[in-house]
Amino acid sequence: MRLIFIFLFIACIFFRNSHAQLSVISGRVTNIHSNKAINGAKVSVPVLELESYTDELGVFSIEYSEVNPGEHTLVIQAEGYLTKNFRILLEKGKDLNIDPILMEPDFSISRSEISVIGLSDYELDEVGEVTANYSGLLEASRDVFLNAVAYDFSATFFKPRGLDNRNVQLLINGISTNKFYDGRPQWGSLGGVNDLQRIREFARNSKSIDFGFGGMAGTNNIVMRASSYSKGGKGSYARANRSYQNRIMCSYRSGITPSGWSYAILASRRSGERGFIEGTPYEANSLFLAVEKSLGSNHSINLSAFYTPVERGRGTALTEEVERLKGSTYNPNWGFQEGRLRNSRLRRIEQPLVQLNHFWDLSDSFRINTNLAYQFGEIGNTRLDNGGIRNPAPNYYQRLPSYFLRNPFPNNYDFRLALEAESDFINDGQLDWESFYNTNANSSDGISRIILQEDVRAENLFVFNSIATAKINEHLSVNAKLEFRSLSSDNFAIAKDLLGGSGFRDVDYFGSDPDQIQSDLDNPDRIVAEGERYKYNYRLNASRLDGFLQAQLRTKRLFLYAAIRGDQTNYQRQGLYRNGYFPGENRSLGSSDRLSFTSFSGKLGGTYSINGRHFTEINMAYSTRPPLLRNAFANPRQNNDLVIGLVNEGIQQADVSYLYRSTILDTRITGYYTSVSNQTDIGFFFTQNALGSEDSNAFVQEIVTGIGLRNVGIEVGAEAQILTSLKIKAAASVGQSIYNTNPELYLSGDDFDTDTADGFVEGNDLSTLGKREVFIENYRVAGGPQEAYQIGLEYRDPSYWWVGGTLNYFTNTFVDISYLRRTSDFYTDKDGLPFNDYDENIARSLLKQERLNDYFLVNLVGGKTWRIRKYTIGLFVSVNNLLGTIYRSGGFEDSRRVSYRQRLEEENRPYGPLFGNRYFYGNGTTYFMNIYFRF
């Protein structure tokens, strides 16, 4: 805080007597075809940090002083138009008028539709919780490298600078949409309304932005005010084969009426029986409405609302054996029921969002933006609850050929069973819904033995913030923000579909003690009906108060910023069931202890203009932040236990860039360093190595604290206009993302029942094994390729058609490692001593992290536009992975059998491991075609 005040004081003293003669750059911006004025176009001289916006007549005016005479670049940007750059000559004491500036419509604007398709596959899928799809963040960016990330790299799970998308901040009208639960941007709320997301304010990585401290991997503020849209309408139809098959979208914007009202409305529908992956139906409807009223010349009120429900079928990661038998598009989660495709794992998001925004310009140099937001609704994920009977999944390991050939010397009978299993799997290999109904119909008591369960998170989120911007003088401005967020989240399971039965017994079928197996001891042996809650039921409460202050200094050659942030975060669990495994007072029923975290962050940086074309840039940031809500409680479905050793995470970040910009060449080279400390991760899985002994089976929560990461690398992006109609571009990311600490691990779960003197059940393995070190230092962090390269061409014809293509190469992709394999549990026997047959060289090979194969992807895009009087018809087509390359985009190790002997046995099976690595596969050749009509 002291640093900021010193910065402001010196700046005010230095500039308070600045009264140099002002000169003016003015002009008018119009459509090249219709000569119609373009409202809201941004006109800037980047090197001088000067900017203005056009009014309803397309007119702009920029005042300046103390400018070095000579040539500079004037940049004009407008929604739906190609950015225009041209040289201007500035002379001391002389005004410059440019009228008209003719803007060419951007007929390739539909390219941003690609990123919306991408959101459906990655951001809305539970698998994507730890991945990073940056397309929605970056589609408005003009940066060459970031455009490559958004449109070509994102489908590979590529993470710029090794940072997942928890480090991305997404704002809508200045309100953060990142979730308390997992920290991720709330892309789901924006699904299907992309036609009204064109106006964006973007900050790369930790650079400054007026609306808050921002994220370490970038910040995007989407402006969705009714008055910000130009008058007109648009209708479009799209056909695709990636996540949905059909999309229809219609929108209309009124512009500002003489009475001061404006509104914007949009409706869309996306649907498909399957995406590129088998058995992934998609249903989504989207509605958006914004209404704004001007309350005079200096303030207005905007009301906007989203309702974007989506439901889609999900796939899963595949073992090498399954992929070999069924292919990379195989999905075990579906089967036919009475001739209709039905997926057992559906992802459902229904969370309407309502915002009220007040914009108040108290003067030409001071404005306040105050916002209220309320979001409610549910996120649901369905799955089969088999109630203790055999796992019905068709890819269950006991149904695969390798299971029958698991012994060192299989006999003829084993081979026969393996051949039958292989034939059944190849010829069918899908869920048998009819058998589920038959099983339930034949139960003696009419109670279902297998049902469809839905895990539901019902949230109520309230957000208030106020953002103030003050221009002290022409050089110095100050931004401040105060925000409060409050969340109440009910988490429970419901009996979604009883599959023909009359009820379902709410007990743990894998337990033996009649009290322990009860989900709710106050309602023992309860029979639940369809739609009722069961199994677990609890509420998470979270709140955060966040304050932000920033100063920005602009001179003719230098731009500097400094910002600080402080926040207070609170978490608490409230149990609504008294779980049988944790019956003690406040162990499962009632309120947990309250978790409180106070964190502080600071950043500073700047850009120096060597001349009108050469720039240098530096950004530095240090941030602490609370752990995620999802990582605060050991097992919130059953008890109130807090994660032991939970502290704030820390992030250190720095980057240095060289930029060159001219009318022919635009390039950026950046070197970066990022260090993350004290991260926490919780995994849920079944293992045969619980309690440090082989064949000690348990479903556990693996709690790892003190995780540290280090990411270093170089980013390069360059674009050259080699001919009037031909552009060449190149991008590259050469980085290394590694673990740089050995964190600590312990296991928790209902199988760890240790009675203490006061009758207290601990529910973890700390009393037997304690915390142990995880030896992962210098292992690679998983999450897509760590190196990516691109070269591309784009041709734009004067008759308004264009085509482009890119060749992309990806390397250094690693599978996600098992933490438990890399603890003392790997090499110690039941007595706590190392295995007597332990071989260090063999162990080293067993623990080697798998690197996936490198691959090339070829992508093509193109479009054409026709002008018919005042109307526009456009066609856009993209083809991704033109050559149909089959590639693994990621994967993870299995933690079921983790000891040295278990892993050695798995690796030595002659017909493949039973529990090998699982892989994610990228899509083959996919296309997207969109035709639209503007009026």
N, C-alpha and C positions, 0 to 999 in steps of 0.2 A: 504494500500500500504506500509506504514511504517513497519508493521508487517512482510510482505514478505521480504523486504530488510534486516531487522535485522536477519531474519531466514537464508537467503542466506549468509550473511556476517559471521555469527557465524559458519555455516556449512563449508564454504570454509576455514576459519582459522583453524578449528578443524581437517579437513581432508587433508590439502594441503601437509603435510609431510608424508602421508601414503604410505609407500613403502614396505609393507610386502611381503614376498616370495609368489609367485603365484603357485597354484597347478591346475591341469586340470582334469575335468571329460569329457571323450570322448566316442564315440561309434558310432554304425550304427543301423538305424531303418529300418526294412523290413517287408513285408507282410508274415504272417505265412504260407500261402499256396503256394505262387509263389516265395518267397524269393526276390521279386522285391523291390527295394529301395523306400522309402516313402519320398517325397520331401515336405518341409514346415511343418513337424511335430514340435510341440512345446515341448521342453524338459525342465523341471524346477525342482528346489528344493524349494518348496513354503516357507518353514520355513526360508530359507536363502535369499529369494527374488532373486534367481539366475535363469536365463533362457537363452535358445538358440533355434535356429531353424535349422532343417536339410537342407542340400543342395541337389542338384540333385542326389547325390550318397547315400543319406540317412544318411550322416555323420554329427555329431554335436560335438561341443567343448565348454565347460563351464570353464572359469577361475575363481578362487576364492582364497581368503586369509582370515586369522584370523577366521577360522572355528573351532568351538569346536569339538574335535575328538568324534567319536561315530556314532550311527546309525541315518540315515535321510531317508526321503521318496523322491524317484525320481518319477516324474509324466510325462508321455508322452501322448500328445493329438494330434490327427490327424483327418482331415476331413474324415468321413466315417469309422472310426475305434473306437473300444471300448477304453476308457481311461485306461491306464496301470499304476498301482502304485506298486512299490516294494521297499524294504529296501536296502539301500547301506551303506557301512561302509567307513567313511572318516577318514584318518589319516593325521596328520600334515606333510607337505612336501612331500607327496606321491600322485602320479597321479593314476587315476582310469579309466580303459578302459572296456567298456561293448560292446561286439560285438559277435553276433547280438542281438538286442532287437526285438522280434517277436510280431507283432501287429495283433490282430484278427479283421476282418471286423465287423462293427456294423450292424448286420442284422435287428436291430430295428430302424434304422435311419428314416424309413418312418413314424415313430410315429409323427414326426414334421409336417406331412401333416395335422394332426388333427387341429393344430392351424390355418392353412391357411383356412380350412373349417370354423372355428370360425369367421375369419375376415369377411367373406361374410355375416354372420348373424348379427353381431353387429357393427363392425367398419364402414361398408359401408352403414349402415342404418341411416337415419336421427334421428330415435329414440335414437340411440347410442351416440348422441353428448355429453351427460352428463354422460355416463356410462364409464366403464373401462374394456376393454378386453386386457389383458396383454400377450396373447399367442404369438403374433408375436414378442414381445420384449424378451420374456424369453426362447424361444425354444432352444437357444444355451447355456443356463445356466446349470452348473453342480450342482447348489445348490438344495438340496432335497426339501426344502419348496417351492422354486420358480418353480420347475418342477411340483409340485402338483398344484400350481396356474395356470400354463400354460396349463396343459393337463386335469385337472379334475375340478378345481374351476371356470375357466373363463366362462363357459357356464351359470353360475348362476348370472352373473353381479358382482361377488365378486371383491372388491377393496382392494388390499393389503394396509394396514395402513390407509385405508379410503381415499386414494388419487385417484382421477380420472385420466384418461390417458392424460389429459393436462399436467400432471407432469412427463410424460415419454418423453424422448428425443430420437428420432430416427435419426441416421445419416447414410448416404450412402457415402462411401469414404470421411468421414469427413465433409460432407455438411448436415446441419440440414434440415429435411423435415417437421417439425412442421408448421402448418398453422398459418398465421397471424389472420385469421378470428376466429377460435375457439381454437387454440393452440394444436390441436390434431396431433399425428403422422400421416403421410400421407401413411397409409397402402395401399390405392388404387393404388398407383404407383407401388407397388410390387406384385400385384395380379397375380398369375399364373406363377411367375418366381422363385419359392422357391427352385428349384434344384440348383440354383446358388447363394443361400444366406447362404451357410453353414459356411463361414468364418466370424466369428463375434467376436468383442471385447466388452465385457459386463461389466458394473459396477452396482452393486446393490445399489439402492436408491441414496444417495448423495456421495457415494465413488468416489475416483478420477479416472479419465480417461484422456488419453493423448490428446484427440481431442476437449476438451472444458470443460466448467463448468459443463454441464450435467443437468439432470432433478432431481427433488426431489424424484421421484418414480423410477428412474433408467435411464440408458443410454445404448444404443446399437449402435455400429458402425458396419455396414455391409460392408465388404471389397468386392468390385466387380471389381477388376482389372483383366484384361485378363491374366496377368502373374501369378496371384495367384492360378489359377486353374490347377490341374494336368491334363495331357493329357488323353483323353478318351471321351466316349459318353454315353448317357443314353436315353432310351425310356421307357415310362410308360403309363399304362392305369389304371384309377381309376373309381370305381363305388360307389355312395353314395346316401343318401336320406335326407341329411340335408339342404343344400342350392342349390346344383346342383346335377345332376344325373350322368353325364359322364364327364370325363376329360382325355384328351390325351396330352402328353408332350414329347418333344424331345429336346435334347441338345447335343452340342459337344464342347469340349475344345481342342485347338491345343497344349497346352503347349508352352514352349519357343523354337522357332526354332533356328537353327544355325545362322540365319541372325538377330536375335534379335527381331523378330516379334512374337506376340501371339494374339490369338483371342478366343472369346467364343460367342456362339450363342444359343438361345433358342426360341422355339415356342410352344405355348400351346393353347388349347381351352377347355373351360368349358361350359356346357350347361345343360338345364333341363326344362321340361314343368312346374314343380313345385318342391318346396322344401318340408320340412316336414309340413310347414304351407300351407294351401290351396291357390291356385291361385297366386303363386310366381314364375313366369318364370325367367329363368336365362340365359344370353348370355354374354360370355366374351371371348376375344381373347387377347393373350399376345405375344409380341415380345421383345426380348432383344438382343443387340449386344454390345460387348466390343472389342476394338482393342487397342493393346499397342505396342509401339516401344521403344526398349532400345536404348538410344543415347550415349552409352558408359557404362563404369563400374559404373558410379555414378548417372545417372539420366535417367528417361524415361517419356514418355507421354502416357496417357491412355484416350481414347475416348469411352464413353458408352452412350447408348440410350435405353429408355424404351418406349414402346407404349402398354398400357394395358387397352383398353376400356372395360367397363363392364356396363351392363344394367340388372336390376333385379326388380321384382315386390316386393312390400312392404306390410306388414300386419299392424295391429294396435292393440292398447290395447283394452280390452273388459270389459264391465260391468259384474257383477255377473249374471244378468238376461240373457244377450246374451250368456254367456258361458254355462249356464244351458240349454238353448234351442238348441244351435248349437255345443257345445263342444269347447275345448281349441284350436283346430287348425282352427277354423272358421276365415275367412277373408272376410270382406264386400266390399273390393276394386275391386272385379272382377265379371265378368259375361260372358256369351257366346254371341258372335256376329257371326252369320252365322256358328255356330258350332265350332268356334275357341275361345279359352279362351283369354280374354283380361282384363288386370289389368289397372285401371285408375291411379294408383300411381306407377310410375316407377322411379327408381333412376338410373341416368346415370352419369358416370364419364369417361371423355375422356381428359386426361391431360398428353401428352407426356413429358418426362423429358430427357434432354441432358446434359451430364457432360463432362468437359475437365479437367483432373487432371495431374499435373506435380509433379513428385517425384524426389527430388534432395538431394543426400547424399554428402554434402560438405566434410565430413570427417567421420571417424568412430564414432565420438562423436557429430556430428551436422548434422541435416537434416531439410529440408524445404519441405512442401507439399502445393502447391498452386492449388486452385480449382475454376473453373467457372461452373455455372449451369444456365440453362434457362428452364423454364417450361411454357407451354401455354396450352390453351384448356378450356373446360367447365365442370361444374357440373350442372346437371339439375334434377328437380323433377316435375313430372306431377301431375295434379289434375283436377277435374271437376270444371269449372266456370259456375254456374247455372244462372247467369245473373238476379238474383232477383226472379226466380221461386222457388218453394218448393225444399228443400234439397233432392236430389235423392238417398242419401245413404240408403241402405236397413236397416241399424241398427239405423237410425234416430229415436230419442226418440218418435216422434209422430206416428211411425209405429209399436211400440212394445206394447205388451199386457198391460204393466203397465200404459201406457198413458190413456187407456180407463177405467182403474180402479183407476184413480188418486184421485177421490173424496172420502170423508170419507164413504159415503153410496151408492155404485154403485147399479144401478137397473138392471133388466133383460136385457134391451137393451145394457147397458154397457158391461155386461158379454158376450153377443152375439158378439159384436164388438171385444172384447178381444180375444175370441176363434177364430174368423176369422183371426185376426192379427197373432195369435200364429200359426195357421195352415199355413198361407201364408209364414210366416218367416221360419218355420221348413222345409217346402217342397221346398222352393226356397231360399229367403233371399240373392239374389245376384243382381248385377247391371243389369238393363234392357236396354242394348245398343240399341235395336230396337226402344224402346220408345223415346230415345233421337233423333234418326234420324227422326222419325215420327213427333215429336214436331217441329223440325226445318223445315221439309218439308211443314208443314201446317201453318207456319207463313205467315201472309198476305204480308209482304214485302220481304220475302226470306232471311231475316236476322236471323242468328242463335240465339236461346234463351239459348242454353246450348252448351258449347264447352269444349275441352280439352286444358287446360292451362299448360305451362311449365315455372317454375321459374328457371332462368338461372343465373349462376355466371361464367362469362368468365374472366379468370385470365391470367395475364402475370407476371411471377416472375423471377427476376434476382438475382443471389447470387454470391458473390465473397468472398473467404476467403483465408487466408494464415496461416499455422500452422507450428510452429518451435519447434524443440525438441533439447535440448543441454544437453549432459552428461558432467557435470563439472569434475567428477571423478567417481570412481567405486561406490561411495555411493550417490552422489547427481546429480539429473537431474532437468531440468527446461523446462516447456512447456509454449508456448505463442500462442495466436490466435487472429487474427483480422478478423472480418466478417462484410460485408455489404449486406443487403437484401432490395430489392425494389419491391413493388407490385402495380400493377394497375388492379383493379377488376371492370368490368362492370356488373351491376346487373339489370336485366330486366325480364319482362314476355313476352312470345310470344304466339300467337294463334297457338298452335301445330296442332290441328285438329278441323275444323269447324263442323264436324259431319253432313255433307250433306248440310249445309247452304252456302250462298254466301258471308258472312261477319259477323262481330260482332261489336256492338256499344260499343265504348270505354268510358263508363261512369260508375259511381257508382249507381247501380240500387236501392240501399237502401237510397239514399239521395233524397232531394226534391228541393233544390235551384238549378236553372238551371246552375249557374256558379260553385257552390261548387262541383257538381257531376262530373266535368270534370277532367279527369286524366291529361290532358295537355290543359290549357286555350288557348294556342297559336294554338291549333288544335281542336276546340270544335266539339263535336258530330261526331268524326271521326269514319269511318267504316274501320276496319282493315281486311286485307286479311290473308289467312293462311300463317304462318311463320313470320308475322310482329310483331314488338314490340308493346306493349300496357300496360296500367294500371300503370306501374312505370318504371323508367329508370334513373339510377344514376351510378356514378363511385366512388369507394373508392380508395384512394391512401394511401399507408403506406410505411414506410421505417424504418430501424433499423441499427444502427452502434453499434457493440458489440466488446468489448475487454476483453481478458482473460489472466491471468498469474497464473502459478502454479509451486510450488517446491515440489519435492519428495525426501525423504531421506531414504536410505536403509542401515541397518547394519545387522549383523548376527542374531540379535534378534528383531530388531525394524524396523518398516516401518512407516514413518510420511509423511503427505502431508498437504499443505496449499494452498488455491487458492482464488483469487478475480476476480470479473467480474464487468464491468460497461457498461451500454448501454444507448443509446438515441433513443427513438421511437417517430415517428410522424404519425398522422392520419389526413385525411381531406376528406370530402365528396364534390362531385361536382354534383349538380342536373342537369339533362338534360330535365326534364319536369317542367312546371309551374303548380303545383297542385292547383285545385280549392279551396280546404280547406285552403291552405296556400299560397295565391297569393302575399304577400308582397315582397319587395325587398330582395333578398337572403334568403327568407324563404324556398323556395323549388328549385327554379332555380338558378344556379350559385354555387359559392364556399362557404362552411361553414367556420367558424373560424378553425384555425389549432390547433389540440391538440398535446402537446408535453409532454413527460414523460422521466425523467432521473432516472435511478434506479441503485442500487449497491447491490452486493451480496458477501458473503464470506463464506468459509467453511474450516474446518480442521479436522484432525482425524488421526488415526493410528492403527496399529496392533502390538501387542507384543507377541512374542513366549516365553511361559513359558518353554517349551522344544519342542522336535520335534513333539509332538502330541497335546499339549494343547496351545490354543491361546485365547487372549482377544482382543477385538476390540471396538473402540469408534469413532463415527462420529457426528459432529455438523455442522449446517449450518444456516445462516440467509440470507434471500433473499428478495429483493423487485423486483417487476415486474409490467409492465404496464397492465392495464385492457385489455381484449380481444377487438379486432376490432368490433366484433359483439355486444359488450356491450358499445360501445363508443357513439352511437347516439340513441336518443329516438325512432325514427321511420324513419329510412333512406329511406324507400320506398316513404315517402310523404314529408319530410322536412329536414332541416339542423339542427334541434335542438340537442344540445349536452346534454348528461346526466348530470344533476346537481349534484355536489358533487363528481365528479369522481377523484379518487386519485390512487396512486400505491397500489397494494396489498403487503402484507407482509407475509413471511413464516418463522417460527422458527422450527427447526427440530433437534432432537438428538436421538441417539440410542446407546445401549451398548450390546455387544454380547460376548458369550463364545462359542468357537469352539473346537471340538475334532475330530482329523483325524488320522485314522490308516488304515491298510490294511483290517481290519475287520469292523470297525465302523466309520461312518462319521456323525457328528451331529452339529447342530447350535441352540442356544437359544438366542433370541434377545428381549430386551425390548425397546420400542420406544415411543416417544412423538413428536407430530406435532401440531403446532398452525398456523392457517391461518386467516388473518385479512383483512378487507376492500375489500372483494369480492363484485362484482356487478353482478346482474342477471336481465335479462329482459324477461318477459313472454308475450305472445300474446294470448288473448282469448276473448270470448264474455261473458259478465256478465250482470245480471239483478240487480246489486247493485252498479252501477256507481254513482258518485256524492253523496255517502253516503246515498242513499235512496233506498228503495225497489222498484222493477219494474221500475228502471231507466236503460233502456237497452243501451248498448254501446259495441262496439268492442274496447278494450283498450290495451295499452302497460303498463304492470305493471313493474315499475322500482324500484328495491330494491338495496340500497347501504349500505355499512358498515356491510356486513355479516361476521361473525366470526365463525370458526370451531375449535374444539379441538379433536384430535385423540390420544388415548393412547392404548397400548396393548402389547401382547407378541406373538412372532412367534417361532415355534419349528419345526425343521426338522431333522429326523434321518434315517439312512440307515445302515443295518447290513448284512454282508455276513455270514449267519449262517451256510451254507454249500457251497461247491465249486460251486454248480449249483443253489443254492437257496438264494434269498435275501429277506429280509423283510424291509419295510419302513413305516414311520409314519410322519404325518405332522399335525400341528394345528395352528390356528390363533384365539386368544381370544382378542377381541378389543372392544372399544367403540368409536363411532364417533358421536359427538353432536354439536349443535349450542351453542356457548358460549357468544353470544351478542344478543341484540335486535336491529336489523338494522332499517333503515328508508325506507318508501315506498311512492311513489306518482304515480298517473295514468296519462297517456298521450293518446291522440287520437283525431280524427277529430270531435268528439262529444263535446269536451271541447272548445267551441268558446267564448272567452271573449274579447270583444272590449275594448281597452285601449284608452287613450287620443290621442295617435298618430296613431290610426287606426290599431294597431298591434294586431294580433290574437295569443293568448298564446298557445293554443292547449294542455293544461293540466289542472289538477284540483287543482293546487297550490293556485290559487286565491280564491278558495272556501273552500277547506279542508286543504290545505297545506300538508307538509310532516307529516306522522304519524308513530308512533313506531309500529314495528312488534314484538309481544310478543312470541318469539320462543326459548328463552334461555332454554337449557337442553332438547329440542326436539332432536330426533335422526335424523341424516343425512341419507337420503335414498340412495340406490345404491347397492343392493345385500345384502347377509347375512353378519353380523358383526362378526360372529363366524363360523369357518369351521374346520372340523376334518377329517383326513384320516388315514386309515391303509391299507397296500397292500402287496402283495407277487409277486415275479417275479422268474420264473424258466427258466434257460438257459441251454439247453442240449448240450453236446459235439458234437452232430451230426448236429449242426447249426439250431436248431429251438428253439423258446422261446415263453413263454406265461406269461402274468401278469394280475393281477386284483386288483382293489381298491374298498373299501367301504368308502363312503364319507357322512358326516353328516353336515347339514347346519341349523343354527338357528339365531334368532334375525335379521329378515328381516322386514323392516318397509316401509310403503308407503310414498311417497313424499308429504309433507304437502302443503296446500294452504296458501300463505303468507297473502292474503287479508282477509281470515277468521279470522286471528289473529291480526287484527288491531281494532281501535275504530269503524270501519265500521260494525263490527260484532254486537256490542251491543248498538249502538246509533240509534235513530229514525231520522226522517226528520228534526226535530227541533234541532238536535245536542245533545239531552238529552238521557239518557239510556231508553230503552223500559220499559214501566210501568209494563209489565208482565215478566220482566227478572228474571230468577232464576239462581243463581250462580252455584248451584250443577248440574242442568241440563246442563248449559253452559259448565261446566267442562267435562261432559261426551260427549257432542257434539264435543268438541275440542280435545278429546283424540286421539292420533296417533295410527292408526291401525298397529298391529303386525301380520305378515303373519305366516302361519303354518310352523313348522319345517319339514324337509324331508331328506330321504336317497337316494343316487344315487349309483348304482353299475356299474362300467365300466370294460370292458375286452379288452385286446390287445394281439396280438400274431403275429408270423411271422416265415418264413422258407426261407432259402437261399440254392441254389444249385450252385456248381462250376463246369463248363464244360470247361475244359482247361483254357484258359485265360479269359473266360467270366463268368459273374455272373447273375443269375436269382433270383429274390427275390419276396416274397409274404408277404404282410402285411394286417392284418385285425383288425379293432377295432369296438367294440360295446359299445355305450354309453347309459346310463340309461337302463340297461338290463331288469329291472323289469317293465319298462314302467310307472314309477311314474309320476302322474300329479301334478305339483307344480307351485305355483306362484313365479316367480323370482323377481317381483317388481310391482310397481303400483304408482298411484298418485291420490290425491283428486281433485274433480271438483271445479272450482271457479265460476261457473255460478250463483249459488244462495248461498251467503255467510253469510247473516245476521242471527241473532239468530232465528228469526221467520221463515225465509226461511228454515234453516237447521232443525229446529224442525218439520216443516211440512214435509220435505223430509223423516226424520227418522220415522215419525209416519204413513206414508202411509202403509196401511195393505198389499198391494201387491207389495211392494218394491219401492224404490226411483226412481224418473225420472232421477236424476243426482247424481248417486252414484259414488263410487270410481271405477277407471278403473285399470285393472291388465294386466301385462305381464305374459305369461305362458312359462315355459321351454318346450323343446322338449321331446317327449316320446322316445321310443327306436329308436335310429339311428345307422347307420353303415357306415363304410368307408372301402373299399377294394382296395388295390393297388398292381399291379404286374408290375415289372420293369425288364429291361434288360440292364446290363452294359457291355460296350465293350471298 
